[in-house]
Amino acid sequence: MRFDSQGAGTPNTLSGYAFLPILDNDRGDIFFAESYINWNIASDGIDSSIGSSTRLGYRWLTENKS
């Protein structure tokens, strides 16, 4: 997990990222969820915006581990 209170050149921003492994095995296969949220906070509070994304994924290694 990672949380930031300001990105590169973007003041008044709060963002967070999480990578959550759900299942894995000895061969290197992994089933996971990841999530990202970003909140741009306007100085007047009216034009604030929130964006987010969530993904499910599956990664695996080939026989030669690439």
N, CA, C and O atoms as CSV, one atom per row, in Angstrom:
chain,resi,resn,atom,element,x,y,z
A,1,MET,N,N,0.834,-1.174,0.000
A,1,MET,CA,C,0.000,0.000,0.000
A,1,MET,C,C,0.878,1.236,0.000
A,1,MET,O,O,1.973,1.247,0.563
A,2,ARG,N,N,0.374,2.268,-0.641
A,2,ARG,CA,C,1.101,3.527,-0.694
A,2,ARG,C,C,0.103,4.667,-0.687
A,2,ARG,O,O,-0.909,4.614,-1.387
A,3,PHE,N,N,0.378,5.697,0.097
A,3,PHE,CA,C,-0.451,6.889,0.124
A,3,PHE,C,C,0.435,8.108,-0.045
A,3,PHE,O,O,1.512,8.184,0.547
A,4,ASP,N,N,-0.012,9.069,-0.855
A,4,ASP,CA,C,0.716,10.303,-1.092
A,4,ASP,C,C,-0.209,11.480,-0.848
A,4,ASP,O,O,-1.405,11.407,-1.133
A,5,SER,N,N,0.340,12.565,-0.322
A,5,SER,CA,C,-0.474,13.751,-0.110
A,5,SER,C,C,-0.280,14.784,-1.209
A,5,SER,O,O,-1.000,15.783,-1.250
A,6,GLN,N,N,0.683,14.560,-2.102
A,6,GLN,CA,C,0.901,15.469,-3.220
A,6,GLN,C,C,1.719,14.748,-4.263
A,6,GLN,O,O,2.729,14.118,-3.950
A,7,GLY,N,N,1.275,14.842,-5.523
A,7,GLY,CA,C,2.022,14.243,-6.615
A,7,GLY,C,C,3.000,15.243,-7.203
A,7,GLY,O,O,3.141,16.355,-6.693
A,8,ALA,N,N,3.663,14.860,-8.256
A,8,ALA,CA,C,4.645,15.728,-8.909
A,8,ALA,C,C,3.937,16.926,-9.535
A,8,ALA,O,O,3.257,16.791,-10.552
A,9,GLY,N,N,4.098,18.090,-8.927
A,9,GLY,CA,C,3.515,19.313,-9.476
A,9,GLY,C,C,2.011,19.435,-9.291
A,9,GLY,O,O,1.389,20.281,-9.933
A,10,THR,N,N,1.409,18.623,-8.441
A,10,THR,CA,C,-0.039,18.683,-8.239
A,10,THR,C,C,-0.356,18.890,-6.764
A,10,THR,O,O,-0.606,17.922,-6.047
A,11,PRO,N,N,-0.349,20.142,-6.299
A,11,PRO,CA,C,-0.684,20.389,-4.902
A,11,PRO,C,C,-2.155,20.072,-4.627
A,11,PRO,O,O,-2.967,19.996,-5.549
A,12,ASN,N,N,-2.475,19.895,-3.384
A,12,ASN,CA,C,-3.852,19.620,-2.955
A,12,ASN,C,C,-4.392,18.319,-3.545
A,12,ASN,O,O,-5.555,18.241,-3.940
A,13,THR,N,N,-3.541,17.310,-3.600
A,13,THR,CA,C,-3.936,16.011,-4.119
A,13,THR,C,C,-3.650,14.946,-3.066
A,13,THR,O,O,-2.593,14.942,-2.434
A,14,LEU,N,N,-4.605,14.052,-2.892
A,14,LEU,CA,C,-4.447,12.908,-2.001
A,14,LEU,C,C,-4.695,11.660,-2.832
A,14,LEU,O,O,-5.734,11.547,-3.484
A,15,SER,N,N,-3.741,10.708,-2.818
A,15,SER,CA,C,-3.917,9.501,-3.621
A,15,SER,C,C,-3.425,8.290,-2.847
A,15,SER,O,O,-2.600,8.402,-1.940
A,16,GLY,N,N,-3.950,7.126,-3.225
A,16,GLY,CA,C,-3.553,5.887,-2.581
A,16,GLY,C,C,-3.567,4.736,-3.575
A,16,GLY,O,O,-4.355,4.736,-4.521
A,17,TYR,N,N,-2.701,3.761,-3.361
A,17,TYR,CA,C,-2.575,2.591,-4.232
A,17,TYR,C,C,-2.429,1.357,-3.358
A,17,TYR,O,O,-1.723,1.381,-2.349
A,18,ALA,N,N,-3.097,0.278,-3.746
A,18,ALA,CA,C,-2.979,-0.982,-2.999
A,18,ALA,C,C,-2.873,-2.141,-3.978
A,18,ALA,O,O,-3.607,-2.197,-4.964
A,19,PHE,N,N,-1.955,-3.069,-3.705
A,19,PHE,CA,C,-1.805,-4.317,-4.461
A,19,PHE,C,C,-2.085,-5.446,-3.486
A,19,PHE,O,O,-1.388,-5.586,-2.482
A,20,LEU,N,N,-3.101,-6.255,-3.772
A,20,LEU,CA,C,-3.540,-7.290,-2.844
A,20,LEU,C,C,-3.484,-8.662,-3.499
A,20,LEU,O,O,-4.362,-8.988,-4.297
A,21,PRO,N,N,-2.478,-9.478,-3.187
A,21,PRO,CA,C,-2.436,-10.847,-3.727
A,21,PRO,C,C,-3.569,-11.677,-3.128
A,21,PRO,O,O,-3.799,-11.640,-1.919
A,22,ILE,N,N,-4.268,-12.418,-3.966
A,22,ILE,CA,C,-5.394,-13.240,-3.512
A,22,ILE,C,C,-4.979,-14.709,-3.442
A,22,ILE,O,O,-5.162,-15.364,-2.415
A,23,LEU,N,N,-4.418,-15.224,-4.543
A,23,LEU,CA,C,-3.932,-16.608,-4.598
A,23,LEU,C,C,-2.589,-16.637,-5.316
A,23,LEU,O,O,-2.383,-15.906,-6.285
A,24,ASP,N,N,-1.676,-17.480,-4.844
A,24,ASP,CA,C,-0.426,-17.686,-5.562
A,24,ASP,C,C,0.025,-19.134,-5.356
A,24,ASP,O,O,-0.514,-19.852,-4.514
A,25,ASN,N,N,1.025,-19.548,-6.144
A,25,ASN,CA,C,1.544,-20.915,-6.009
A,25,ASN,C,C,3.058,-20.920,-6.177
A,25,ASN,O,O,3.661,-19.877,-6.428
A,26,ASP,N,N,3.670,-22.083,-6.042
A,26,ASP,CA,C,5.128,-22.220,-6.110
A,26,ASP,C,C,5.697,-21.974,-7.501
A,26,ASP,O,O,6.888,-21.688,-7.627
A,27,ARG,N,N,4.885,-22.076,-8.547
A,27,ARG,CA,C,5.368,-21.859,-9.914
A,27,ARG,C,C,5.489,-20.382,-10.254
A,27,ARG,O,O,6.060,-20.037,-11.289
A,28,GLY,N,N,4.966,-19.501,-9.408
A,28,GLY,CA,C,5.045,-18.070,-9.682
A,28,GLY,C,C,3.758,-17.476,-10.209
A,28,GLY,O,O,3.727,-16.294,-10.551
A,29,ASP,N,N,2.689,-18.262,-10.287
A,29,ASP,CA,C,1.397,-17.743,-10.716
A,29,ASP,C,C,0.784,-16.945,-9.568
A,29,ASP,O,O,0.929,-17.312,-8.402
A,30,ILE,N,N,0.095,-15.847,-9.908
A,30,ILE,CA,C,-0.551,-15.045,-8.875
A,30,ILE,C,C,-1.855,-14.442,-9.408
A,30,ILE,O,O,-1.893,-13.907,-10.516
A,31,PHE,N,N,-2.900,-14.533,-8.624
A,31,PHE,CA,C,-4.187,-13.892,-8.884
A,31,PHE,C,C,-4.270,-12.737,-7.893
A,31,PHE,O,O,-4.066,-12.942,-6.696
A,32,PHE,N,N,-4.566,-11.519,-8.369
A,32,PHE,CA,C,-4.459,-10.352,-7.501
A,32,PHE,C,C,-5.540,-9.321,-7.799
A,32,PHE,O,O,-6.214,-9.378,-8.828
A,33,ALA,N,N,-5.683,-8.390,-6.884
A,33,ALA,CA,C,-6.523,-7.206,-7.064
A,33,ALA,C,C,-5.646,-5.997,-6.794
A,33,ALA,O,O,-4.782,-6.032,-5.917
A,34,GLU,N,N,-5.867,-4.932,-7.544
A,34,GLU,CA,C,-5.174,-3.686,-7.259
A,34,GLU,C,C,-6.158,-2.537,-7.395
A,34,GLU,O,O,-7.096,-2.592,-8.190
A,35,SER,N,N,-5.930,-1.503,-6.611
A,35,SER,CA,C,-6.861,-0.389,-6.560
A,35,SER,C,C,-6.094,0.923,-6.451
A,35,SER,O,O,-5.040,0.988,-5.817
A,36,TYR,N,N,-6.630,1.959,-7.071
A,36,TYR,CA,C,-6.028,3.283,-7.027
A,36,TYR,C,C,-7.141,4.303,-6.829
A,36,TYR,O,O,-8.203,4.187,-7.440
A,37,ILE,N,N,-6.910,5.295,-5.985
A,37,ILE,CA,C,-7.873,6.381,-5.789
A,37,ILE,C,C,-7.112,7.699,-5.750
A,37,ILE,O,O,-6.011,7.776,-5.205
A,38,ASN,N,N,-7.704,8.727,-6.330
A,38,ASN,CA,C,-7.084,10.044,-6.395
A,38,ASN,C,C,-8.147,11.095,-6.082
A,38,ASN,O,O,-9.240,11.067,-6.648
A,39,TRP,N,N,-7.823,12.019,-5.181
A,39,TRP,CA,C,-8.745,13.083,-4.803
A,39,TRP,C,C,-8.042,14.417,-5.024
A,39,TRP,O,O,-7.072,14.725,-4.332
A,40,ASN,N,N,-8.516,15.205,-5.972
A,40,ASN,CA,C,-8.016,16.554,-6.222
A,40,ASN,C,C,-8.872,17.517,-5.420
A,40,ASN,O,O,-10.066,17.659,-5.681
A,41,ILE,N,N,-8.267,18.176,-4.446
A,41,ILE,CA,C,-9.000,19.025,-3.523
A,41,ILE,C,C,-8.873,20.480,-3.977
A,41,ILE,O,O,-7.780,21.046,-3.966
A,42,ALA,N,N,-9.994,21.080,-4.375
A,42,ALA,CA,C,-9.983,22.477,-4.810
A,42,ALA,C,C,-9.882,23.395,-3.598
A,42,ALA,O,O,-10.316,23.045,-2.500
A,43,SER,N,N,-9.306,24.570,-3.810
A,43,SER,CA,C,-9.128,25.507,-2.694
A,43,SER,C,C,-10.463,26.000,-2.142
A,43,SER,O,O,-10.572,26.299,-0.953
A,44,ASP,N,N,-11.481,26.085,-3.003
A,44,ASP,CA,C,-12.785,26.532,-2.517
A,44,ASP,C,C,-13.685,25.375,-2.084
A,44,ASP,O,O,-14.760,25.590,-1.524
A,45,GLY,N,N,-13.234,24.141,-2.350
A,45,GLY,CA,C,-14.004,22.965,-1.955
A,45,GLY,C,C,-15.119,22.594,-2.913
A,45,GLY,O,O,-15.707,21.521,-2.781
A,46,ILE,N,N,-15.424,23.452,-3.869
A,46,ILE,CA,C,-16.545,23.199,-4.785
A,46,ILE,C,C,-16.116,22.340,-5.976
A,46,ILE,O,O,-16.842,21.427,-6.372
A,47,ASP,N,N,-14.962,22.619,-6.541
A,47,ASP,CA,C,-14.508,21.923,-7.748
A,47,ASP,C,C,-13.619,20.721,-7.452
A,47,ASP,O,O,-12.801,20.350,-8.293
A,48,SER,N,N,-13.751,20.115,-6.304
A,48,SER,CA,C,-12.980,18.909,-5.979
A,48,SER,C,C,-13.450,17.752,-6.854
A,48,SER,O,O,-14.605,17.705,-7.277
A,49,SER,N,N,-12.537,16.823,-7.116
A,49,SER,CA,C,-12.902,15.651,-7.917
A,49,SER,C,C,-12.228,14.408,-7.358
A,49,SER,O,O,-11.138,14.469,-6.789
A,50,ILE,N,N,-12.901,13.286,-7.534
A,50,ILE,CA,C,-12.380,11.994,-7.078
A,50,ILE,C,C,-12.398,11.033,-8.262
A,50,ILE,O,O,-13.383,10.953,-8.996
A,51,GLY,N,N,-11.302,10.310,-8.439
A,51,GLY,CA,C,-11.224,9.281,-9.465
A,51,GLY,C,C,-10.661,8.007,-8.854
A,51,GLY,O,O,-9.870,8.057,-7.912
A,52,SER,N,N,-11.069,6.878,-9.389
A,52,SER,CA,C,-10.559,5.614,-8.851
A,52,SER,C,C,-10.590,4.539,-9.928
A,52,SER,O,O,-11.277,4.664,-10.942
A,53,SER,N,N,-9.835,3.493,-9.684
A,53,SER,CA,C,-9.874,2.319,-10.557
A,53,SER,C,C,-9.559,1.091,-9.716
A,53,SER,O,O,-8.806,1.157,-8.744
A,54,THR,N,N,-10.144,-0.015,-10.105
A,54,THR,CA,C,-9.904,-1.293,-9.445
A,54,THR,C,C,-9.790,-2.358,-10.523
A,54,THR,O,O,-10.581,-2.389,-11.466
A,55,ARG,N,N,-8.801,-3.229,-10.375
A,55,ARG,CA,C,-8.584,-4.278,-11.377
A,55,ARG,C,C,-8.363,-5.619,-10.699
A,55,ARG,O,O,-7.811,-5.699,-9.602
A,56,LEU,N,N,-8.806,-6.665,-11.377
A,56,LEU,CA,C,-8.435,-8.036,-11.019
A,56,LEU,C,C,-7.459,-8.507,-12.079
A,56,LEU,O,O,-7.617,-8.190,-13.258
A,57,GLY,N,N,-6.453,-9.258,-11.669
A,57,GLY,CA,C,-5.469,-9.705,-12.640
A,57,GLY,C,C,-4.913,-11.071,-12.320
A,57,GLY,O,O,-5.064,-11.595,-11.216
A,58,TYR,N,N,-4.261,-11.632,-13.329
A,58,TYR,CA,C,-3.605,-12.931,-13.193
A,58,TYR,C,C,-2.277,-12.846,-13.921
A,58,TYR,O,O,-2.240,-12.491,-15.099
A,59,ARG,N,N,-1.196,-13.162,-13.244
A,59,ARG,CA,C,0.140,-13.172,-13.850
A,59,ARG,C,C,0.749,-14.548,-13.654
A,59,ARG,O,O,0.504,-15.214,-12.648
A,60,TRP,N,N,1.540,-14.961,-14.622
A,60,TRP,CA,C,2.188,-16.277,-14.543
A,60,TRP,C,C,3.555,-16.205,-15.195
A,60,TRP,O,O,3.834,-15.326,-16.010
A,61,LEU,N,N,4.387,-17.137,-14.822
A,61,LEU,CA,C,5.709,-17.260,-15.417
A,61,LEU,C,C,5.690,-18.387,-16.445
A,61,LEU,O,O,5.008,-19.394,-16.257
A,62,THR,N,N,6.440,-18.215,-17.531
A,62,THR,CA,C,6.576,-19.268,-18.518
A,62,THR,C,C,7.578,-20.306,-18.001
A,62,THR,O,O,8.164,-20.116,-16.935
A,63,GLU,N,N,7.775,-21.372,-18.725
A,63,GLU,CA,C,8.697,-22.422,-18.312
A,63,GLU,C,C,10.114,-21.908,-18.076
A,63,GLU,O,O,10.809,-22.404,-17.190
A,64,ASN,N,N,10.554,-20.910,-18.867
A,64,ASN,CA,C,11.910,-20.373,-18.677
A,64,ASN,C,C,11.933,-19.192,-17.694
A,64,ASN,O,O,12.911,-18.447,-17.635
A,65,LYS,N,N,10.855,-19.033,-16.928
A,65,LYS,CA,C,10.746,-18.016,-15.873
A,65,LYS,C,C,10.816,-16.579,-16.387
A,65,LYS,O,O,11.314,-15.698,-15.686
A,66,SER,N,N,10.320,-16.333,-17.611
A,66,SER,CA,C,10.301,-14.967,-18.133
A,66,SER,C,C,8.892,-14.409,-18.145
A,66,SER,O,O,8.684,-13.267,-18.554
